[in-house]
Amino acid sequence: MEKYQIDKLKESFEGFEGIVKNEFLHLNSELLNFKPNNGSWSILECIAHLNLYSEYYLIELQKIISKAEASPKAQRIKWSWFGKISVEKIAISNNKKMKTFARMDPDNSQLSIKVLEDFIIYNNQLKEMSQKCEHLNFNTRGVKVEFFKILKLSLAETLIFMMEHQNRHLIQAQNVLKRQSKAIV
């Protein structure tokens, strides 16, 4: 878990914005809503799922950032058992398919390009929060886990979880685009 560094999160979030702008934003609604098969998500459903998580965690992050103390010295991430498990499970290196909670599942939705525009806004907010955390005690706990609010993550754990989650589903969306290309040819 030592591979994660708060100061590198900004670069990851910038890369995610680039993927959405360069690979998806120019596509038409039909391509964005294409599903390779039943039970799989379209590009927009992948991104809508990320937006649902962002809508929740951005509010939680802001609450804790406003209370966190400044930290002028270098810090190491102090992982909780749940933070470590959450990041390991969602990381792209874990290639097991995961079920999502019904309230976070956009399956069978007809979505518009607004989903991509919202993603860019949320992603920029995550990038800004990761920058703020570089100067705060990023081990401050208190971010309530969406599906079980009694569990709390630190600022660092939450931002790293969000980064890995976005990475996982953006790769999923890129794979949908690749499957479309193969289906058209």
FENBELQUI-V666152 format. One record per residue. D_LAST is the distance of its C-alpha to the last C-alpha in Angstrom with 1 decimal. Layout:
[[D_LAST] [D_LAST]]
This chain:
[[41.6] [43.2] [39.9] [39.8] [41.5] [42.1] [42.0] [38.4] [37.1] [37.0] [34.5] [32.2] [32.4] [31.7] [28.6] [27.4] [28.0] [26.0] [22.9] [23.3] [24.0] [21.5] [18.4] [19.0] [21.6] [19.6] [16.9] [17.7] [19.3] [16.5] [14.2] [17.5] [18.4] [15.2] [16.3] [14.2] [17.1] [20.7] [23.0] [20.7] [21.0] [18.8] [19.0] [22.0] [23.7] [23.6] [25.2] [27.6] [28.8] [29.7] [31.5] [33.6] [34.8] [35.4] [37.5] [39.7] [40.0] [40.6] [43.7] [44.9] [44.4] [46.3] [49.2] [49.6] [49.0] [51.8] [54.2] [53.2] [55.7] [55.1] [54.6] [55.4] [55.0] [52.1] [51.0] [49.3] [47.2] [49.2] [46.9] [47.9] [46.9] [44.7] [43.1] [42.3] [40.8] [38.8] [37.2] [36.6] [34.9] [32.5] [31.7] [28.2] [30.0] [30.8] [27.5] [29.1] [27.6] [30.1] [31.2] [32.1] [35.0] [34.5] [35.8] [33.2] [30.2] [28.2] [26.2] [25.5] [26.1] [24.7] [25.2] [25.2] [24.7] [28.4] [27.4] [26.0] [29.1] [31.3] [29.7] [30.5] [34.1] [34.6] [33.1] [35.5] [38.3] [37.5] [37.5] [40.9] [42.3] [41.3] [43.2] [46.2] [46.3] [46.7] [50.3] [51.0] [51.9] [48.3] [49.7] [51.2] [50.4] [50.0] [46.4] [46.2] [43.2] [41.3] [41.5] [45.0] [47.1] [50.0] [47.9] [47.8] [45.8] [46.8] [45.3] [43.7] [42.3] [40.9] [39.2] [37.8] [36.6] [34.9] [33.3] [32.0] [30.8] [28.9] [27.3] [26.3] [24.7] [23.0] [21.3] [20.4] [18.9] [17.0] [15.6] [14.5] [12.7] [10.9] [10.1] [8.7] [6.3] [5.3] [5.7] [3.8] [0.0]]
